[in-house]
C-alpha cells in the first residue's frame, strides 16, 4: 500500500503544481515524477493482476518516458526554471 500512495503522490503532486502555474507540463521534474509514479503504480497493478489499471499506468509511464527523450525543436533550449505557465 505504501508504494501505491507514494506512486500516486508522484503523479498527483506535479499535476497540482502545473494547475497552480508553479511548474509547466514540459518541465523535466514534472515528467520524471510522472514516470516514477506511473511505473510504480503499473508494477503494483501487474502484481495484483489489475489489468485495466495496468493499461492506464503502463501507457502513462511510456508516454512520460517518450517525453524525456523527445527532441526539442531546433533553436529552443530547455527552460532554465520550471516556474511560470507555459502555453500548452
Secondary structure as GFF3:
##gff-version 3
##sequence-region A 1 88
A	DSSP	alpha_helix	2	19	.	.	.	ID=ss1
A	DSSP	alpha_helix	28	47	.	.	.	ID=ss2
A	DSSP	alpha_helix	51	69	.	.	.	ID=ss3
###
